[in-house]
Amino acid sequence: MFRKKWLDIPTGYRRLLFLSLLVVLLVGVGVVGFMHYESLSFFDSLWMTIISVMTIGYGDMYPVTDEGRRFALLIVPFGAGVVTYGLGTAASYLIEKQLSEKVWDKQMDHEIDKLEDHIIVCGFGRVAQQVYRELRNMEEELKVLYIHDNEDELLEVVDQGTLRLIGDPTDRDILEKARTDKARGLIAALDSDADNVFITLTAKGMSDDIEVAARAEKEGSEEVLKRAGATRVINPSSIGGRELALSVVSPSGIDFINDLMMAEKKEFVVGEVVLGEKCPLTGKSVESSNLRREFGITLLAIGREEGVLSNPDPDEEFRVGDKLIVAGNQESIASLDGKVNGIIE
C-alpha cells in the first residue's frame, strides 16, 4: 500500500521529498554529533553543522577535539554530496519541465493546424465547464478545441491532453488560428452577451456553414444572437427556472429526465438523423416504416424548413431532407443513421 502511494507521486516531487528528508536527517545528525563531541550549545552545533554541510569553510568556530574533527570529516563529504544532488535535481526538474512544456506546445500547435470538422468552445466559465464534461462523456469521438485566456484555470478542470488555445476568444486572430472556417460547430459560452454576439458574427463571417450555439444571460439577447447568426441560443437561467417549476408541478417527470441525463451509461439519448436522396424511408409513412420495431427507437419529431412536426401523425410521409428527432440508445440511432444513408445494407 505504501509503495503504491509513493509511486503515485510524480517523479519530481518524489525527488524533492527525498532530498528534504535527507537534509533534515543530515542536519539532525550533525547537531547531535557536535553537541556530543564538542560540548556545544544547540545553536552553536547548528551553526557548525550548516557551515560544514555547505562546505563554506570554518572561521570563528571549528572543531577542537579529535572526535569532533573525525565527525566533521564524515559530515563534510556527505554535505557536499547532498548539495550537489540537490542542485542537480533542481536543474533537472526545471529543464525537464520546460522541455516537456515546449514539446507539448509544439505538438498541440501541430494538431490544431490539422483540425477539421471539430467543435470550438469559447470561454471556460461555469457553463463551459459543464459543456466540457458532457462532451468528454459522449461515446462519439469528437475533436474539441477549448479557447480561454487563462491556462491555469483550464488545467484545473480539463485533462492534460485536451486541445486548447490560450488567448481572448473574441480576438479574430485566435479564432482564425482555431481554424473556425473548417469547424463543424462553435459554442460561445462567455459570461458576456456582447462577447458572444461578437464571436458569433466573427465565426459566421469565416464560415456560413458552421453551427453556432450561443449562451445568453438576458432574454433580450436571444433575438440579437439569432440575428447575428447563432443556430441555437440557450439561456441557462430560463432553463433552470423552468426545471425548478417543473420539479414542483411534475416531480416524477423531471426526476426521470434528470436520471436519464445524469446516468453514467447513456441507455437513452436524443439524436437526429437526416434523410438523404436515396433513403429507403422516403415516401413511406411513419406507421409503415416500423422504426420502433426495426430499430428500437422512438420518433419524437420531424424537422423541416417550414417548421417542426412534433409527435407526427402515423400517416405522415417522410421526405428527402427530413431531420428525424429520435430517442433511443446510441447503437440504435447509429444503426438507423447507417440504414437510411446507405452505410448499412
Buried (B, 14 or more C-beta within 10 A) or exposed (E): EEEEEEEEEEEBEEBBEEBEEBBEEBBEBBBEBBBEBBEBEEEBBBBBBBBBBEEEEEEEEBBEEEEBEEBBEEBBEBBBEBBEBBEEBBEEBEEEEEEEEEEEEEEBEEEBEEBEEBBBBBBBBEBBBEBBEEBEEEEEEEBBBBBBBEBEEBEEEBEEEBBBBBBBBBBBEBBEBBBBBBBBBBBBBBEBBEBBBBBBBBBBEBBEEBBBBBBBBEEEBBEBBBEBBBBEBBBBEEEEEEEEEBBEEEEEEBEEBEEBEEEEEEEBBBBEBBBBEEBEBBEBBBEEBEBEEEBBBBBBBBBEEEEEBEEBEEEBBBEEBBBBBBBBBBEBBBBBBEBBBEEEE
